[in-house]
Amino acid sequence: MADDKNEIAEQGSTSISTFDDNLLSGGTGLEETTTDDFAIPFIRVLQPMSPQLQKQNGSYVAGASAGDLYNTVTGDAYDGEAGISVVPCAYNKKYIEWIPREKGGGLVNANHDISILSNCTRDPESRRYYTPEGNEIVETAQFFVLIDQKGKAPQQAVLAFTSTQLGVSRKWLTMLRMARVQNSKGESVEAPMFAYTYRLTTTTQSNDKGSWNAYSINQEKATEMSIAMAAKYFMGAARSGDVAVKEEQH
């Protein structure tokens, strides 16, 4: 099984090829594109009923299992127990408005702040918030990360935490706030969030309503300088709005 997943993970890889200079002189063909034309991948945790695990579904990924990590753009599946190395670069929290799936689903507004909740009612059983129109407001914590691909160019991605996953997000933010580095004077200072690489794996969580697969985060090592430089650039792009995120309904 592990070999199958490694084979899957090679699909859509971002390895760098050597190219003839004459073929590089006419541009890339992407000159007329904008950030809205590209989809930055999300890294999702596969659940037993995920489409990627259903053989009759067009999104089926052979060899993938519940608890694996899934790249929504490349279709790569990563073993959830072994995990992947990620470098956090930026963070935001949104209150995203969705049309409920039973009413057809779809995004309404991805840029609400917490004030939207004052106009909502909360279902006492599901504890979900709904607008007067019946749309659901989903508190969403997003981390913009680089995936360390071991010798290949790091890949940009987004991790989105909602519902019970928000507790994992808070723990990660606490780890990031506590992280320290030494500056050129030898002083201990608060580290930028990309100073350390983290191992992203999955684990099983449960409550009185059932069980599910969830993210698990652990600090791994100091980030290599080349990746740290790419991470700082990605941080700036995410903060300035130059990174377009196409929200996906869970």
C-alpha positions as CSV (number, residue, x, y, z in Angstrom):
1,M,0.0,0.0,0.0
2,A,2.8,2.4,0.9
3,D,4.4,1.9,-2.6
4,D,1.0,2.6,-4.2
5,K,0.7,5.8,-2.4
6,N,4.2,6.9,-3.3
7,E,3.4,6.2,-6.9
8,I,0.3,8.3,-6.6
9,A,2.2,11.1,-5.0
10,E,4.5,11.3,-8.1
11,Q,1.6,12.3,-10.3
12,G,1.6,16.1,-11.0
13,S,5.0,16.6,-9.5
14,T,6.8,19.9,-9.9
15,S,10.3,18.7,-10.8
16,I,12.5,21.2,-12.7
17,S,13.7,20.2,-16.2
18,T,16.7,21.6,-18.2
19,F,15.4,23.5,-21.3
20,D,17.0,24.9,-24.4
21,D,17.4,28.7,-24.2
22,N,16.0,29.1,-27.7
23,L,12.7,27.7,-26.4
24,L,12.6,30.1,-23.5
25,S,12.9,33.3,-25.4
26,G,9.3,33.7,-26.6
27,G,7.6,33.8,-23.2
28,T,5.6,31.2,-21.3
29,G,2.2,31.6,-22.8
30,L,0.8,32.5,-19.5
31,E,1.3,36.3,-19.9
32,E,-2.5,37.1,-20.0
33,T,-3.3,35.2,-16.8
34,T,-4.1,36.7,-13.4
35,T,-4.1,35.1,-9.9
36,D,-7.8,34.4,-10.4
37,D,-7.0,32.0,-13.2
38,F,-5.1,29.6,-10.9
39,A,-6.2,27.3,-8.2
40,I,-4.0,27.0,-5.1
41,P,-4.5,23.4,-3.8
42,F,-6.1,22.6,-0.5
43,I,-4.8,19.7,1.5
44,R,-7.8,17.7,2.8
45,V,-8.1,14.7,5.1
46,L,-9.9,11.9,3.4
47,Q,-12.9,10.5,5.3
48,P,-14.6,7.1,4.6
49,M,-17.2,8.6,2.4
50,S,-14.9,11.0,0.5
51,P,-15.5,10.9,-3.3
52,Q,-11.8,9.9,-3.7
53,L,-12.5,6.6,-2.0
54,Q,-15.6,5.7,-4.1
55,K,-14.6,3.6,-7.1
56,Q,-17.7,4.8,-9.1
57,N,-16.8,8.4,-8.6
58,G,-14.8,10.4,-11.1
59,S,-12.6,11.7,-8.3
60,Y,-11.5,8.2,-7.2
61,V,-7.8,7.8,-6.3
62,A,-6.6,4.2,-6.5
63,G,-4.6,3.2,-3.4
64,A,-5.9,6.0,-1.2
65,S,-7.4,5.3,2.2
66,A,-9.5,7.1,4.8
67,G,-7.1,9.2,6.9
68,D,-4.8,10.0,4.0
69,L,-4.0,13.6,3.0
70,Y,-5.3,14.7,-0.4
71,N,-4.1,17.5,-2.7
72,T,-7.2,18.9,-4.5
73,V,-5.2,20.2,-7.5
74,T,-2.7,17.5,-8.3
75,G,-4.8,14.6,-7.1
76,D,-1.8,13.4,-5.0
77,A,-2.6,11.2,-2.0
78,Y,-0.2,11.1,0.9
79,D,-0.1,8.5,3.6
80,G,-1.8,10.0,6.7
81,E,0.3,8.1,9.2
82,A,3.7,9.1,7.6
83,G,2.4,12.6,6.7
84,I,4.1,15.5,4.9
85,S,6.4,18.3,5.9
86,V,4.8,21.8,5.7
87,V,6.1,25.3,6.4
88,P,3.4,27.7,7.6
89,C,3.6,31.1,5.9
90,A,0.4,33.1,6.6
91,Y,-2.8,32.7,8.5
92,N,-6.3,34.2,8.4
93,K,-9.7,33.5,9.8
94,K,-12.9,33.8,7.8
95,Y,-16.6,33.4,8.3
96,I,-17.7,31.8,5.0
97,E,-21.3,31.9,3.9
98,W,-22.5,28.7,2.1
99,I,-25.8,27.6,0.6
100,P,-26.6,24.3,2.5
101,R,-25.9,21.2,0.4
102,E,-29.5,20.1,0.7
103,K,-30.5,23.3,-1.1
104,G,-28.0,22.8,-3.9
105,G,-24.8,24.1,-2.1
106,G,-22.5,26.8,-3.3
107,L,-20.5,29.8,-2.1
108,V,-22.3,33.0,-1.2
109,N,-19.6,35.1,0.5
110,A,-16.0,34.2,1.5
111,N,-15.1,37.4,3.2
112,H,-17.3,37.9,6.2
113,D,-15.8,38.8,9.6
114,I,-17.1,37.7,13.0
115,S,-19.7,40.5,13.1
116,I,-21.8,38.5,10.7
117,L,-22.7,36.2,13.6
118,S,-24.7,39.0,15.3
119,N,-27.3,38.6,12.4
120,C,-27.4,34.8,12.6
121,T,-29.3,32.3,14.7
122,R,-27.5,29.2,16.1
123,D,-29.1,25.8,15.8
124,P,-29.0,24.3,19.4
125,E,-28.4,20.8,18.2
126,S,-25.8,21.2,15.4
127,R,-24.4,24.4,17.0
128,R,-24.2,25.8,13.4
129,Y,-24.9,29.5,12.5
130,Y,-27.5,30.4,9.9
131,T,-28.4,33.7,8.2
132,P,-32.0,34.9,7.9
133,E,-31.9,33.5,4.3
134,G,-31.0,30.1,5.7
135,N,-27.4,30.0,4.6
136,E,-24.8,28.5,6.8
137,I,-21.9,30.6,8.2
138,V,-18.8,28.4,8.7
139,E,-15.9,29.7,10.9
140,T,-12.8,28.8,8.9
141,A,-9.1,29.1,9.9
142,Q,-6.8,29.0,6.9
143,F,-3.0,28.4,6.9
144,F,-1.1,29.2,3.8
145,V,1.8,26.6,3.7
146,L,4.6,25.4,1.6
147,I,4.9,21.6,1.1
148,D,8.6,20.5,1.5
149,Q,9.0,18.1,-1.4
150,K,12.5,16.8,-0.5
151,G,14.7,18.2,-3.2
152,K,12.0,19.5,-5.5
153,A,10.5,23.0,-5.5
154,P,8.2,23.5,-2.5
155,Q,4.5,23.6,-3.4
156,Q,2.1,26.2,-2.2
157,A,-1.1,24.9,-0.5
158,V,-3.8,25.9,1.9
159,L,-5.0,24.0,5.0
160,A,-8.5,24.9,6.1
161,F,-9.7,24.1,9.6
162,T,-13.5,24.1,10.5
163,S,-15.8,22.7,13.1
164,T,-13.9,20.3,15.5
165,Q,-10.7,20.9,13.6
166,L,-10.6,24.5,15.0
167,G,-9.1,23.1,18.1
168,V,-6.1,21.8,16.1
169,S,-5.7,25.2,14.5
170,R,-5.6,26.9,18.0
171,K,-2.9,24.4,19.2
172,W,-0.8,25.1,16.1
173,L,-1.2,28.9,16.6
174,T,0.0,28.4,20.2
175,M,3.1,26.5,19.0
176,L,3.8,29.2,16.5
177,R,3.5,32.0,19.1
178,M,5.8,30.1,21.5
179,A,8.5,29.4,18.9
180,R,11.8,31.4,19.3
181,V,14.9,32.1,17.3
182,Q,18.1,33.9,17.9
183,N,18.8,37.1,16.0
184,S,22.3,38.3,14.9
185,K,22.9,39.8,18.4
186,G,22.3,36.4,20.0
187,E,19.0,37.6,21.5
188,S,16.0,35.2,21.7
189,V,13.1,36.7,19.7
190,E,9.7,35.6,18.5
191,A,10.1,33.5,15.4
192,P,8.4,34.2,12.1
193,M,5.9,31.4,11.5
194,F,8.0,30.0,8.7
195,A,11.1,29.5,10.9
196,Y,10.2,25.9,11.6
197,T,8.9,22.9,9.5
198,Y,6.0,20.9,10.9
199,R,4.9,17.3,10.3
200,L,1.3,17.2,9.1
201,T,-0.2,13.7,9.8
202,T,-3.7,12.5,10.6
203,T,-5.3,10.9,13.6
204,T,-8.8,9.6,14.6
205,Q,-11.0,11.8,16.8
206,S,-14.5,11.0,18.2
207,N,-17.3,12.4,20.2
208,D,-20.8,11.3,21.1
209,K,-21.9,11.8,17.4
210,G,-19.2,9.5,15.9
211,S,-15.6,9.4,14.8
212,W,-13.6,11.1,12.0
213,N,-10.1,11.6,10.7
214,A,-8.4,14.8,11.6
215,Y,-5.2,16.8,11.2
216,S,-2.3,16.4,13.6
217,I,0.6,18.9,13.8
218,N,4.0,18.5,15.4
219,Q,7.1,20.7,15.1
220,E,9.8,19.0,13.1
221,K,13.0,21.1,12.5
222,A,14.4,24.5,11.6
223,T,13.4,25.5,8.0
224,E,16.1,25.3,5.4
225,M,17.2,28.8,4.2
226,S,16.1,28.3,0.6
227,I,12.6,27.2,1.7
228,A,12.5,30.0,4.3
229,M,13.1,32.6,1.5
230,A,10.3,31.1,-0.6
231,A,8.1,31.1,2.5
232,K,8.7,34.7,3.2
233,Y,7.7,35.6,-0.4
234,F,4.6,33.5,-0.1
235,M,3.7,35.2,3.2
236,G,3.8,38.6,1.5
237,A,1.8,37.4,-1.4
238,A,-0.9,35.9,0.9
239,R,-1.1,39.0,3.0
240,S,-1.4,41.3,0.0
241,G,-4.2,39.3,-1.5
242,D,-2.1,38.2,-4.5
243,V,-2.9,34.6,-3.7
244,A,-6.4,33.6,-4.9
245,V,-8.1,31.0,-2.9
246,K,-11.1,29.2,-4.5
247,E,-13.1,28.1,-1.5
248,E,-14.5,24.6,-1.4
249,Q,-17.5,23.4,0.5
250,H,-16.9,20.5,2.9
